[in-house]
Amino acid sequence: MSECVITYDGVPSYSVSIMEFTDQQVMHETQYFADPFGAPAWRAALADPMPGRTIAGA
């Protein structure tokens, strides 16, 4: 599994990849992409910001 932030046309996007390995080679990979979003109001009090990771305007 990998997680990263990529920039496409100047817009950041979160990416998560889940990979299946066989004999040290990737046999299958599924990728998920999402635009940045902040925690909803009901969950904001439960969320702690991660160092170095901010979501501007969320």
C-alpha distance matrix in Angstrom:
0.0 3.8 6.9 10.4 13.9 15.8 19.5 21.2 25.0 25.0 23.0 19.7 16.9 13.5 10.6 7.2 5.5 4.4 5.9 8.8 10.6 14.4 16.5 14.0 13.7 11.3 13.2 11.5 9.2 9.5 9.7 11.2 13.6 15.9 18.9 19.3 21.1 22.7 23.0 25.8 29.0 28.7 25.4 26.1 27.8 24.8 22.3 22.3 21.5 18.9 20.6 20.4 18.8 21.6 22.2 25.7 28.0 26.0
3.8 0.0 3.8 6.8 10.4 12.3 16.1 18.1 21.9 21.6 19.8 16.5 14.0 10.8 8.1 5.7 5.1 6.7 8.3 11.7 13.2 16.9 18.7 15.7 15.2 12.8 15.2 13.5 10.6 10.6 9.4 10.5 12.0 14.2 16.7 16.9 19.2 20.8 21.6 24.7 27.9 28.1 24.8 25.0 26.9 24.2 21.3 20.9 19.5 16.7 18.1 17.3 15.9 18.7 19.5 22.8 25.3 23.7
6.9 3.8 0.0 3.8 7.2 9.8 13.5 15.8 19.5 18.9 16.8 13.2 10.9 7.5 5.7 4.5 6.5 9.0 11.5 15.0 16.8 20.6 22.5 19.5 18.7 16.2 18.5 16.3 13.0 12.0 9.7 9.6 10.0 11.4 13.5 13.3 15.6 17.3 18.3 21.6 24.7 25.3 22.0 21.9 24.0 21.6 18.5 18.1 16.4 13.8 15.3 14.3 12.5 15.1 15.7 19.0 21.6 19.9
10.4 6.8 3.8 0.0 3.8 6.4 10.1 12.7 16.3 15.4 13.7 10.1 8.5 6.0 5.3 6.6 8.8 12.0 14.2 17.9 19.4 23.1 24.7 21.5 20.5 18.1 20.5 18.5 14.9 14.0 11.0 10.7 9.8 10.9 12.1 11.8 14.8 16.7 18.5 21.8 24.9 26.0 22.8 22.2 24.6 22.7 19.2 18.5 16.1 13.6 14.4 12.6 10.8 13.3 13.9 16.7 19.6 18.5
13.9 10.4 7.2 3.8 0.0 3.8 6.8 9.9 13.1 11.9 10.0 6.4 5.6 4.5 6.0 8.8 11.5 15.0 17.3 21.1 22.8 26.5 28.1 24.9 23.7 21.1 23.4 21.1 17.4 16.0 12.6 11.5 9.3 9.6 9.7 9.3 12.7 14.9 17.3 20.5 23.6 25.2 22.3 21.3 24.0 22.7 19.1 18.5 15.7 13.7 14.3 11.8 9.7 11.2 11.3 13.7 16.5 15.9
15.8 12.3 9.8 6.4 3.8 0.0 3.8 6.5 10.0 9.3 8.2 5.6 5.3 6.3 7.0 10.4 12.4 16.1 18.1 21.8 23.4 26.9 28.5 25.3 23.6 21.0 23.2 21.0 17.4 16.1 12.6 12.0 9.4 10.3 10.2 10.9 14.6 17.3 20.1 23.0 26.2 28.0 25.4 24.4 27.3 26.2 22.6 22.1 19.1 17.3 17.6 14.8 12.9 14.0 13.5 15.2 17.8 17.7
19.5 16.1 13.5 10.1 6.8 3.8 0.0 3.8 6.5 5.6 5.3 4.3 6.0 8.7 10.2 13.8 15.8 19.6 21.5 25.2 26.9 30.2 31.8 28.7 26.8 24.2 26.3 24.0 20.4 19.0 15.4 14.5 11.4 11.6 10.4 11.3 15.0 17.9 21.1 23.7 26.7 28.9 26.7 25.4 28.5 27.9 24.3 23.8 20.6 19.3 19.3 16.1 14.2 14.5 13.5 14.3 16.6 17.3
21.2 18.1 15.8 12.7 9.9 6.5 3.8 0.0 3.8 5.3 5.3 6.4 7.3 10.5 11.5 15.1 16.8 20.5 22.3 25.9 27.7 30.9 32.7 29.7 27.4 24.6 26.3 23.9 20.4 18.9 15.3 14.5 11.3 11.8 10.8 12.7 16.3 19.5 22.8 25.0 28.1 30.4 28.4 27.4 30.7 30.2 26.7 26.7 23.7 22.5 22.9 19.7 17.6 17.5 16.0 16.4 18.1 18.7
25.0 21.9 19.5 16.3 13.1 10.0 6.5 3.8 0.0 3.8 5.6 8.5 10.2 13.8 15.1 18.8 20.5 24.2 26.0 29.6 31.3 34.5 36.2 33.3 30.9 28.2 29.8 27.4 24.0 22.4 18.9 17.9 14.5 14.5 12.8 14.6 17.9 21.1 24.5 26.5 29.4 32.0 30.3 29.1 32.5 32.3 28.9 28.9 25.8 25.0 25.1 21.8 19.8 19.1 17.3 16.9 18.2 19.5
25.0 21.6 18.9 15.4 11.9 9.3 5.6 5.3 3.8 0.0 3.8 6.6 9.6 13.1 15.2 19.0 21.1 24.9 26.9 30.6 32.3 35.6 37.2 34.1 32.0 29.4 31.3 29.0 25.4 23.8 20.1 18.8 15.3 14.6 12.3 13.1 16.4 19.1 22.7 24.9 27.6 30.3 28.6 27.0 30.2 30.2 26.8 26.4 23.1 22.4 22.2 18.8 17.0 16.2 14.6 13.8 15.5 17.2
23.0 19.8 16.8 13.7 10.0 8.2 5.3 5.3 5.6 3.8 0.0 3.8 6.5 10.2 12.7 16.5 19.1 22.7 25.1 28.9 30.9 34.4 36.3 33.3 31.3 28.4 30.1 27.4 23.7 21.7 17.9 16.1 12.4 11.2 8.5 9.4 12.7 15.6 19.2 21.3 24.1 26.7 25.1 23.6 27.0 27.0 23.6 23.6 20.5 20.1 20.4 17.4 15.0 13.9 11.8 11.5 12.9 14.0
19.7 16.5 13.2 10.1 6.4 5.6 4.3 6.4 8.5 6.6 3.8 0.0 3.8 6.9 9.7 13.4 16.2 19.8 22.4 26.2 28.2 31.7 33.6 30.5 28.8 26.0 27.9 25.3 21.5 19.5 15.8 13.9 10.4 9.2 7.1 7.2 10.9 13.6 17.0 19.5 22.5 24.8 22.7 21.4 24.6 24.2 20.6 20.5 17.4 16.6 17.2 14.3 11.7 11.2 9.6 10.4 12.6 13.0
16.9 14.0 10.9 8.5 5.6 5.3 6.0 7.3 10.2 9.6 6.5 3.8 0.0 3.8 6.5 10.1 13.0 16.6 19.3 23.0 25.3 28.9 31.1 28.2 26.4 23.3 24.9 22.1 18.3 16.1 12.3 10.1 6.6 5.7 4.9 6.2 9.9 13.1 16.0 18.5 21.8 23.7 21.5 20.7 24.0 23.1 19.8 20.0 17.4 16.6 17.8 15.4 12.4 12.4 10.7 12.4 14.2 13.6
13.5 10.8 7.5 6.0 4.5 6.3 8.7 10.5 13.8 13.1 10.2 6.9 3.8 0.0 3.8 6.9 10.2 13.6 16.6 20.3 22.6 26.3 28.6 25.7 24.2 21.2 22.8 20.0 16.2 13.9 10.3 8.1 5.6 5.2 6.2 6.6 9.8 12.6 14.7 17.5 20.9 22.3 19.7 19.3 22.3 20.9 17.6 17.9 15.6 14.4 16.1 14.3 11.2 12.0 10.9 13.6 15.6 14.2
10.6 8.1 5.7 5.3 6.0 7.0 10.2 11.5 15.1 15.2 12.7 9.7 6.5 3.8 0.0 3.8 6.6 10.1 12.9 16.7 19.0 22.7 25.0 22.3 20.6 17.4 19.0 16.2 12.4 10.4 6.9 5.6 4.6 6.6 9.0 10.2 13.1 15.8 17.5 20.2 23.8 24.7 22.0 22.0 24.8 23.0 19.8 20.2 18.2 16.5 18.2 16.6 13.9 15.3 14.6 17.4 19.4 17.9
7.2 5.7 4.5 6.6 8.8 10.4 13.8 15.1 18.8 19.0 16.5 13.4 10.1 6.9 3.8 0.0 3.8 6.7 9.9 13.5 16.1 19.8 22.3 19.8 18.4 15.2 16.7 13.9 10.2 8.3 5.7 5.2 6.6 8.9 11.9 12.8 15.0 17.3 18.2 20.9 24.4 24.8 21.8 22.3 24.8 22.5 19.6 20.1 18.7 16.8 18.8 17.8 15.3 17.2 16.8 20.0 22.0 20.1
5.5 5.1 6.5 8.8 11.5 12.4 15.8 16.8 20.5 21.1 19.1 16.2 13.0 10.2 6.6 3.8 0.0 3.8 6.3 10.0 12.6 16.2 18.8 16.4 14.8 11.5 12.9 10.2 6.7 5.7 4.4 6.4 8.9 11.9 15.1 16.4 18.7 21.0 21.9 24.5 28.0 28.2 25.2 25.9 28.3 25.7 23.0 23.3 22.1 19.9 21.7 20.7 18.6 20.7 20.5 23.6 25.7 23.8
4.4 6.7 9.0 12.0 15.0 16.1 19.6 20.5 24.2 24.9 22.7 19.8 16.6 13.6 10.1 6.7 3.8 0.0 3.8 7.0 10.0 13.6 16.5 14.6 13.3 10.0 10.9 8.3 5.6 5.3 6.5 8.6 11.9 14.7 18.1 19.3 21.2 23.2 23.5 25.9 29.4 29.1 26.1 27.2 29.3 26.4 24.1 24.6 23.9 21.7 23.7 23.2 21.2 23.4 23.4 26.7 28.6 26.4
5.9 8.3 11.5 14.2 17.3 18.1 21.5 22.3 26.0 26.9 25.1 22.4 19.3 16.6 12.9 9.9 6.3 3.8 0.0 3.8 6.4 10.0 12.8 11.1 9.6 6.4 7.5 5.7 4.4 6.6 8.7 11.7 14.8 18.0 21.4 22.6 24.7 26.8 27.3 29.7 33.2 32.8 29.8 30.9 32.8 29.9 27.5 27.8 27.0 24.5 26.2 25.6 23.9 26.4 26.6 29.8 31.9 29.9
8.8 11.7 15.0 17.9 21.1 21.8 25.2 25.9 29.6 30.6 28.9 26.2 23.0 20.3 16.7 13.5 10.0 7.0 3.8 0.0 3.8 6.9 10.2 9.5 8.3 5.8 5.6 5.1 6.4 9.0 11.9 14.9 18.3 21.4 24.9 26.2 28.1 30.1 30.3 32.6 36.0 35.4 32.4 33.7 35.5 32.3 30.2 30.6 30.1 27.6 29.3 29.0 27.4 30.0 30.2 33.5 35.5 33.4
10.6 13.2 16.8 19.4 22.8 23.4 26.9 27.7 31.3 32.3 30.9 28.2 25.3 22.6 19.0 16.1 12.6 10.0 6.4 3.8 0.0 3.8 6.6 5.8 5.3 4.5 5.4 7.2 9.0 12.2 14.8 18.0 21.1 24.4 27.7 28.9 31.0 32.9 33.2 35.7 39.0 38.5 35.3 36.4 38.1 34.9 32.7 32.7 32.0 29.3 30.6 30.2 29.1 31.9 32.4 35.7 38.0 36.1
14.4 16.9 20.6 23.1 26.5 26.9 30.2 30.9 34.5 35.6 34.4 31.7 28.9 26.3 22.7 19.8 16.2 13.6 10.0 6.9 3.8 0.0 3.8 5.4 5.4 6.5 6.2 9.2 11.9 15.2 18.1 21.4 24.6 27.9 31.3 32.6 34.7 36.7 36.9 39.3 42.7 42.0 38.9 40.1 41.7 38.4 36.3 36.3 35.7 32.9 34.2 33.8 32.8 35.7 36.2 39.4 41.7 39.8
16.5 18.7 22.5 24.7 28.1 28.5 31.8 32.7 36.2 37.2 36.3 33.6 31.1 28.6 25.0 22.3 18.8 16.5 12.8 10.2 6.6 3.8 0.0 3.8 5.5 8.4 9.1 12.5 14.9 18.4 21.0 24.4 27.3 30.6 33.8 34.9 37.2 39.1 39.4 42.1 45.3 44.7 41.5 42.5 43.9 40.7 38.5 38.2 37.4 34.4 35.3 34.9 34.3 37.3 38.2 41.4 43.9 42.1
14.0 15.7 19.5 21.5 24.9 25.3 28.7 29.7 33.3 34.1 33.3 30.5 28.2 25.7 22.3 19.8 16.4 14.6 11.1 9.5 5.8 5.4 3.8 0.0 3.8 6.9 9.1 12.0 13.5 17.0 19.0 22.4 25.0 28.3 31.3 32.2 34.6 36.5 37.0 39.8 43.0 42.7 39.3 40.0 41.5 38.4 36.0 35.5 34.5 31.3 32.0 31.5 31.0 34.1 35.1 38.2 40.9 39.3
13.7 15.2 18.7 20.5 23.7 23.6 26.8 27.4 30.9 32.0 31.3 28.8 26.4 24.2 20.6 18.4 14.8 13.3 9.6 8.3 5.3 5.4 5.5 3.8 0.0 3.8 6.1 9.2 10.9 14.6 16.7 20.3 22.9 26.4 29.4 30.8 33.3 35.5 36.2 38.9 42.3 42.2 39.0 39.7 41.5 38.5 36.0 35.7 34.5 31.5 32.3 31.5 30.7 33.6 34.2 37.2 39.7 38.2
11.3 12.8 16.2 18.1 21.1 21.0 24.2 24.6 28.2 29.4 28.4 26.0 23.3 21.2 17.4 15.2 11.5 10.0 6.4 5.8 4.5 6.5 8.4 6.9 3.8 0.0 3.8 5.7 7.1 10.8 13.1 16.7 19.4 22.9 26.1 27.6 30.1 32.4 33.2 35.8 39.2 39.1 36.0 36.9 38.9 36.0 33.4 33.4 32.3 29.5 30.6 29.7 28.5 31.1 31.4 34.4 36.7 35.1
13.2 15.2 18.5 20.5 23.4 23.2 26.3 26.3 29.8 31.3 30.1 27.9 24.9 22.8 19.0 16.7 12.9 10.9 7.5 5.6 5.4 6.2 9.1 9.1 6.1 3.8 0.0 3.8 7.0 10.5 13.6 17.1 20.2 23.8 27.2 29.0 31.3 33.8 34.3 36.6 40.2 39.8 36.9 38.1 40.2 37.2 34.9 35.3 34.4 31.8 33.3 32.4 30.9 33.4 33.4 36.3 38.4 36.6
11.5 13.5 16.3 18.5 21.1 21.0 24.0 23.9 27.4 29.0 27.4 25.3 22.1 20.0 16.2 13.9 10.2 8.3 5.7 5.1 7.2 9.2 12.5 12.0 9.2 5.7 3.8 0.0 3.8 6.9 10.2 13.7 16.9 20.5 23.9 25.9 28.1 30.6 31.2 33.3 36.9 36.6 33.8 35.1 37.4 34.5 32.2 32.9 32.0 29.7 31.5 30.6 28.7 30.9 30.6 33.6 35.4 33.5
9.2 10.6 13.0 14.9 17.4 17.4 20.4 20.4 24.0 25.4 23.7 21.5 18.3 16.2 12.4 10.2 6.7 5.6 4.4 6.4 9.0 11.9 14.9 13.5 10.9 7.1 7.0 3.8 0.0 3.8 6.6 10.1 13.3 16.8 20.2 22.2 24.5 27.1 27.8 30.0 33.7 33.6 30.8 31.9 34.3 31.6 29.1 29.7 28.7 26.5 28.2 27.2 25.2 27.3 26.9 29.8 31.6 29.8
9.5 10.6 12.0 14.0 16.0 16.1 19.0 18.9 22.4 23.8 21.7 19.5 16.1 13.9 10.4 8.3 5.7 5.3 6.6 9.0 12.2 15.2 18.4 17.0 14.6 10.8 10.5 6.9 3.8 0.0 3.8 6.8 10.3 13.7 17.3 19.4 21.4 24.1 24.8 26.8 30.5 30.4 27.9 29.1 31.6 29.1 26.7 27.7 26.7 25.0 27.0 26.0 23.6 25.3 24.5 27.4 28.9 26.9
9.7 9.4 9.7 11.0 12.6 12.6 15.4 15.3 18.9 20.1 17.9 15.8 12.3 10.3 6.9 5.7 4.4 6.5 8.7 11.9 14.8 18.1 21.0 19.0 16.7 13.1 13.6 10.2 6.6 3.8 0.0 3.8 6.7 10.3 13.7 15.9 18.2 21.1 22.2 24.3 28.0 28.3 25.8 26.7 29.4 27.1 24.5 25.4 24.1 22.4 24.3 23.1 20.5 22.0 21.0 23.8 25.4 23.6
11.2 10.5 9.6 10.7 11.5 12.0 14.5 14.5 17.9 18.8 16.1 13.9 10.1 8.1 5.6 5.2 6.4 8.6 11.7 14.9 18.0 21.4 24.4 22.4 20.3 16.7 17.1 13.7 10.1 6.8 3.8 0.0 3.8 6.9 10.5 12.8 14.8 17.7 18.8 20.7 24.4 24.8 22.5 23.4 26.3 24.2 21.7 22.9 21.7 20.5 22.7 21.6 18.6 19.6 18.3 21.0 22.3 20.2
13.6 12.0 10.0 9.8 9.3 9.4 11.4 11.3 14.5 15.3 12.4 10.4 6.6 5.6 4.6 6.6 8.9 11.9 14.8 18.3 21.1 24.6 27.3 25.0 22.9 19.4 20.2 16.9 13.3 10.3 6.7 3.8 0.0 3.8 7.1 9.7 12.2 15.5 17.2 19.2 22.9 23.9 21.7 22.1 25.3 23.7 20.9 21.9 20.3 19.3 21.4 19.8 16.6 17.2 15.4 17.9 19.0 17.4
15.9 14.2 11.4 10.9 9.6 10.3 11.6 11.8 14.5 14.6 11.2 9.2 5.7 5.2 6.6 8.9 11.9 14.7 18.0 21.4 24.4 27.9 30.6 28.3 26.4 22.9 23.8 20.5 16.8 13.7 10.3 6.9 3.8 0.0 3.8 6.4 8.5 11.9 13.9 15.7 19.4 20.6 18.7 18.9 22.3 21.1 18.3 19.6 18.0 17.7 19.9 18.5 15.0 14.8 12.5 14.9 15.6 13.8
18.9 16.7 13.5 12.1 9.7 10.2 10.4 10.8 12.8 12.3 8.5 7.1 4.9 6.2 9.0 11.9 15.1 18.1 21.4 24.9 27.7 31.3 33.8 31.3 29.4 26.1 27.2 23.9 20.2 17.3 13.7 10.5 7.1 3.8 0.0 3.8 6.4 10.1 12.9 14.6 18.1 20.0 18.3 17.9 21.5 20.9 18.0 19.1 17.1 17.2 19.2 17.4 13.8 12.8 10.0 11.7 12.2 10.8
19.3 16.9 13.3 11.8 9.3 10.9 11.3 12.7 14.6 13.1 9.4 7.2 6.2 6.6 10.2 12.8 16.4 19.3 22.6 26.2 28.9 32.6 34.9 32.2 30.8 27.6 29.0 25.9 22.2 19.4 15.9 12.8 9.7 6.4 3.8 0.0 3.8 7.0 10.1 12.5 15.6 17.8 15.8 14.9 18.3 18.0 14.8 15.7 13.5 13.9 15.9 14.3 10.6 9.2 6.3 8.6 9.5 7.8
21.1 19.2 15.6 14.8 12.7 14.6 15.0 16.3 17.9 16.4 12.7 10.9 9.9 9.8 13.1 15.0 18.7 21.2 24.7 28.1 31.0 34.7 37.2 34.6 33.3 30.1 31.3 28.1 24.5 21.4 18.2 14.8 12.2 8.5 6.4 3.8 0.0 3.8 6.8 8.7 11.9 14.1 12.5 11.7 15.4 15.3 12.6 14.1 12.6 14.0 16.5 15.6 11.9 9.9 6.7 8.9 8.7 5.7
22.7 20.8 17.3 16.7 14.9 17.3 17.9 19.5 21.1 19.1 15.6 13.6 13.1 12.6 15.8 17.3 21.0 23.2 26.8 30.1 32.9 36.7 39.1 36.5 35.5 32.4 33.8 30.6 27.1 24.1 21.1 17.7 15.5 11.9 10.1 7.0 3.8 0.0 3.8 6.3 8.9 11.4 9.6 8.2 11.8 12.2 9.6 11.3 10.2 12.4 15.1 14.9 11.4 9.0 6.5 8.7 8.3 4.6
23.0 21.6 18.3 18.5 17.3 20.1 21.1 22.8 24.5 22.7 19.2 17.0 16.0 14.7 17.5 18.2 21.9 23.5 27.3 30.3 33.2 36.9 39.4 37.0 36.2 33.2 34.3 31.2 27.8 24.8 22.2 18.8 17.2 13.9 12.9 10.1 6.8 3.8 0.0 3.8 6.4 8.0 5.9 5.2 8.8 8.9 7.1 9.8 10.0 12.7 15.9 16.6 13.2 11.5 9.8 12.1 11.6 7.9
25.8 24.7 21.6 21.8 20.5 23.0 23.7 25.0 26.5 24.9 21.3 19.5 18.5 17.5 20.2 20.9 24.5 25.9 29.7 32.6 35.7 39.3 42.1 39.8 38.9 35.8 36.6 33.3 30.0 26.8 24.3 20.7 19.2 15.7 14.6 12.5 8.7 6.3 3.8 0.0 3.8 5.6 5.4 5.9 9.4 10.1 9.6 12.8 13.5 16.4 19.6 20.3 17.0 14.9 12.8 14.4 12.9 9.3
29.0 27.9 24.7 24.9 23.6 26.2 26.7 28.1 29.4 27.6 24.1 22.5 21.8 20.9 23.8 24.4 28.0 29.4 33.2 36.0 39.0 42.7 45.3 43.0 42.3 39.2 40.2 36.9 33.7 30.5 28.0 24.4 22.9 19.4 18.1 15.6 11.9 8.9 6.4 3.8 0.0 3.8 5.4 5.1 7.7 9.7 10.2 13.2 14.4 17.7 20.7 21.8 18.8 16.5 14.8 15.9 14.1 10.9
28.7 28.1 25.3 26.0 25.2 28.0 28.9 30.4 32.0 30.3 26.7 24.8 23.7 22.3 24.7 24.8 28.2 29.1 32.8 35.4 38.5 42.0 44.7 42.7 42.2 39.1 39.8 36.6 33.6 30.4 28.3 24.8 23.9 20.6 20.0 17.8 14.1 11.4 8.0 5.6 3.8 0.0 3.8 5.9 7.2 8.4 10.0 13.5 15.5 18.7 22.0 23.5 20.6 18.8 17.4 19.1 17.6 14.2
25.4 24.8 22.0 22.8 22.3 25.4 26.7 28.4 30.3 28.6 25.1 22.7 21.5 19.7 22.0 21.8 25.2 26.1 29.8 32.4 35.3 38.9 41.5 39.3 39.0 36.0 36.9 33.8 30.8 27.9 25.8 22.5 21.7 18.7 18.3 15.8 12.5 9.6 5.9 5.4 5.4 3.8 0.0 3.8 5.5 5.3 6.5 10.1 12.3 15.2 18.7 20.4 17.5 16.2 15.3 17.6 16.8 13.3
26.1 25.0 21.9 22.2 21.3 24.4 25.4 27.4 29.1 27.0 23.6 21.4 20.7 19.3 22.0 22.3 25.9 27.2 30.9 33.7 36.4 40.1 42.5 40.0 39.7 36.9 38.1 35.1 31.9 29.1 26.7 23.4 22.1 18.9 17.9 14.9 11.7 8.2 5.2 5.9 5.1 5.9 3.8 0.0 3.8 5.4 5.2 8.1 9.8 13.2 16.3 17.9 15.3 13.6 13.0 14.9 14.3 11.1
27.8 26.9 24.0 24.6 24.0 27.3 28.5 30.7 32.5 30.2 27.0 24.6 24.0 22.3 24.8 24.8 28.3 29.3 32.8 35.5 38.1 41.7 43.9 41.5 41.5 38.9 40.2 37.4 34.3 31.6 29.4 26.3 25.3 22.3 21.5 18.3 15.4 11.8 8.8 9.4 7.7 7.2 5.5 3.8 0.0 3.8 5.7 7.9 10.6 14.0 16.9 19.1 17.1 15.8 15.9 17.7 17.4 14.5
24.8 24.2 21.6 22.7 22.7 26.2 27.9 30.2 32.3 30.2 27.0 24.2 23.1 20.9 23.0 22.5 25.7 26.4 29.9 32.3 34.9 38.4 40.7 38.4 38.5 36.0 37.2 34.5 31.6 29.1 27.1 24.2 23.7 21.1 20.9 18.0 15.3 12.2 8.9 10.1 9.7 8.4 5.3 5.4 3.8 0.0 3.8 6.7 10.0 12.7 16.0 18.5 16.5 15.9 16.3 18.8 18.9 15.8
22.3 21.3 18.5 19.2 19.1 22.6 24.3 26.7 28.9 26.8 23.6 20.6 19.8 17.6 19.8 19.6 23.0 24.1 27.5 30.2 32.7 36.3 38.5 36.0 36.0 33.4 34.9 32.2 29.1 26.7 24.5 21.7 20.9 18.3 18.0 14.8 12.6 9.6 7.1 9.6 10.2 10.0 6.5 5.2 5.7 3.8 0.0 3.8 6.5 9.2 12.6 14.9 12.7 12.3 12.8 15.6 16.3 13.2
22.3 20.9 18.1 18.5 18.5 22.1 23.8 26.7 28.9 26.4 23.6 20.5 20.0 17.9 20.2 20.1 23.3 24.6 27.8 30.6 32.7 36.3 38.2 35.5 35.7 33.4 35.3 32.9 29.7 27.7 25.4 22.9 21.9 19.6 19.1 15.7 14.1 11.3 9.8 12.8 13.2 13.5 10.1 8.1 7.9 6.7 3.8 0.0 3.8 6.4 9.4 12.1 10.7 10.8 12.5 15.3 16.6 14.2
21.5 19.5 16.4 16.1 15.7 19.1 20.6 23.7 25.8 23.1 20.5 17.4 17.4 15.6 18.2 18.7 22.1 23.9 27.0 30.1 32.0 35.7 37.4 34.5 34.5 32.3 34.4 32.0 28.7 26.7 24.1 21.7 20.3 18.0 17.1 13.5 12.6 10.2 10.0 13.5 14.4 15.5 12.3 9.8 10.6 10.0 6.5 3.8 0.0 3.8 6.5 8.6 7.1 7.2 9.5 12.2 14.2 12.4
18.9 16.7 13.8 13.6 13.7 17.3 19.3 22.5 25.0 22.4 20.1 16.6 16.6 14.4 16.5 16.8 19.9 21.7 24.5 27.6 29.3 32.9 34.4 31.3 31.5 29.5 31.8 29.7 26.5 25.0 22.4 20.5 19.3 17.7 17.2 13.9 14.0 12.4 12.7 16.4 17.7 18.7 15.2 13.2 14.0 12.7 9.2 6.4 3.8 0.0 3.8 6.3 5.5 7.6 10.5 13.6 16.2 14.6
20.6 18.1 15.3 14.4 14.3 17.6 19.3 22.9 25.1 22.2 20.4 17.2 17.8 16.1 18.2 18.8 21.7 23.7 26.2 29.3 30.6 34.2 35.3 32.0 32.3 30.6 33.3 31.5 28.2 27.0 24.3 22.7 21.4 19.9 19.2 15.9 16.5 15.1 15.9 19.6 20.7 22.0 18.7 16.3 16.9 16.0 12.6 9.4 6.5 3.8 0.0 3.8 5.6 8.0 11.7 14.0 17.2 16.4
20.4 17.3 14.3 12.6 11.8 14.8 16.1 19.7 21.8 18.8 17.4 14.3 15.4 14.3 16.6 17.8 20.7 23.2 25.6 29.0 30.2 33.8 34.9 31.5 31.5 29.7 32.4 30.6 27.2 26.0 23.1 21.6 19.8 18.5 17.4 14.3 15.6 14.9 16.6 20.3 21.8 23.5 20.4 17.9 19.1 18.5 14.9 12.1 8.6 6.3 3.8 0.0 3.8 6.5 10.1 12.2 15.7 15.5
18.8 15.9 12.5 10.8 9.7 12.9 14.2 17.6 19.8 17.0 15.0 11.7 12.4 11.2 13.9 15.3 18.6 21.2 23.9 27.4 29.1 32.8 34.3 31.0 30.7 28.5 30.9 28.7 25.2 23.6 20.5 18.6 16.6 15.0 13.8 10.6 11.9 11.4 13.2 17.0 18.8 20.6 17.5 15.3 17.1 16.5 12.7 10.7 7.1 5.5 5.6 3.8 0.0 3.8 6.9 9.7 13.0 12.4
21.6 18.7 15.1 13.3 11.2 14.0 14.5 17.5 19.1 16.2 13.9 11.2 12.4 12.0 15.3 17.2 20.7 23.4 26.4 30.0 31.9 35.7 37.3 34.1 33.6 31.1 33.4 30.9 27.3 25.3 22.0 19.6 17.2 14.8 12.8 9.2 9.9 9.0 11.5 14.9 16.5 18.8 16.2 13.6 15.8 15.9 12.3 10.8 7.2 7.6 8.0 6.5 3.8 0.0 3.8 6.2 9.4 9.0
22.2 19.5 15.7 13.9 11.3 13.5 13.5 16.0 17.3 14.6 11.8 9.6 10.7 10.9 14.6 16.8 20.5 23.4 26.6 30.2 32.4 36.2 38.2 35.1 34.2 31.4 33.4 30.6 26.9 24.5 21.0 18.3 15.4 12.5 10.0 6.3 6.7 6.5 9.8 12.8 14.8 17.4 15.3 13.0 15.9 16.3 12.8 12.5 9.5 10.5 11.7 10.1 6.9 3.8 0.0 3.8 6.4 5.8
25.7 22.8 19.0 16.7 13.7 15.2 14.3 16.4 16.9 13.8 11.5 10.4 12.4 13.6 17.4 20.0 23.6 26.7 29.8 33.5 35.7 39.4 41.4 38.2 37.2 34.4 36.3 33.6 29.8 27.4 23.8 21.0 17.9 14.9 11.7 8.6 8.9 8.7 12.1 14.4 15.9 19.1 17.6 14.9 17.7 18.8 15.6 15.3 12.2 13.6 14.0 12.2 9.7 6.2 3.8 0.0 3.8 5.6
28.0 25.3 21.6 19.6 16.5 17.8 16.6 18.1 18.2 15.5 12.9 12.6 14.2 15.6 19.4 22.0 25.7 28.6 31.9 35.5 38.0 41.7 43.9 40.9 39.7 36.7 38.4 35.4 31.6 28.9 25.4 22.3 19.0 15.6 12.2 9.5 8.7 8.3 11.6 12.9 14.1 17.6 16.8 14.3 17.4 18.9 16.3 16.6 14.2 16.2 17.2 15.7 13.0 9.4 6.4 3.8 0.0 3.8
26.0 23.7 19.9 18.5 15.9 17.7 17.3 18.7 19.5 17.2 14.0 13.0 13.6 14.2 17.9 20.1 23.8 26.4 29.9 33.4 36.1 39.8 42.1 39.3 38.2 35.1 36.6 33.5 29.8 26.9 23.6 20.2 17.4 13.8 10.8 7.8 5.7 4.6 7.9 9.3 10.9 14.2 13.3 11.1 14.5 15.8 13.2 14.2 12.4 14.6 16.4 15.5 12.4 9.0 5.8 5.6 3.8 0.0
